[in-house]
Amino acid sequence: MGIAEMLDRLGAVIGPPPEGGVVPVPWERAPEALGFQLPADYRAFADRYGMASIRDELHIYTPSAAPSPKIGQPLGFEGFLYFTTEPYGYCAMLAQAYRDGDHDECPYPLFPAEGGLLKWGNNYSSDQFFWLMRGPDPDRWPVAAKFHSMREWDLFEGGFLEFLLAAVTAQYPYHGDVVPGGGEYLGDGRAYRFWGDWSEHVRE
């Protein structure tokens, strides 16, 4: 299934893009800013939906030029990396567990380690969602999910959009943990809330 078809299927479940559209991320800057490009399916999602919270539960982060409410978080692509590299957050705890050899807690290194985890989302249950940066082709990076309450990891051998679509359509085994309620609408014909895009000002 191609990216366009997956986005159409996702839209049938969670609703249309935000009214007025989304300010696209300048992805051409990513290789210089990050040292690599992000997966094409994720880029397509970000340019259609922006930063979004599905069912007020699953939060998907995208690079933004708007200031974050979190003190000290940088903007743009650096801000996106900060979800993984923040020195005192959950990811820092996972990175330390890996370095300490506690591979039940974290079986993979975290970015910037080669082949490490790069976070793209989380939910209110403190479950964390990453790409495992395995190999040079970002479109082949699988999704690694850390289910905090179960203290379990799952490696989904598919991309971001494939994982998201499987979760909201109850095709993923842990769909009820990823996004309780699946694609149930919140109102206005949408099952998500828009939280921002590349614009320099946070929309009211």
Helices and strands as residue ranges (DSSP letters): H 3-14, G 27-29, H 30-34, H 40-49, E 51-54, E 58-60, H 76-85, H 90-99, E 117-123, E 128-132, G 138-140, E 143-147, E 152-156, H 160-168, H 175-178, E 192-196
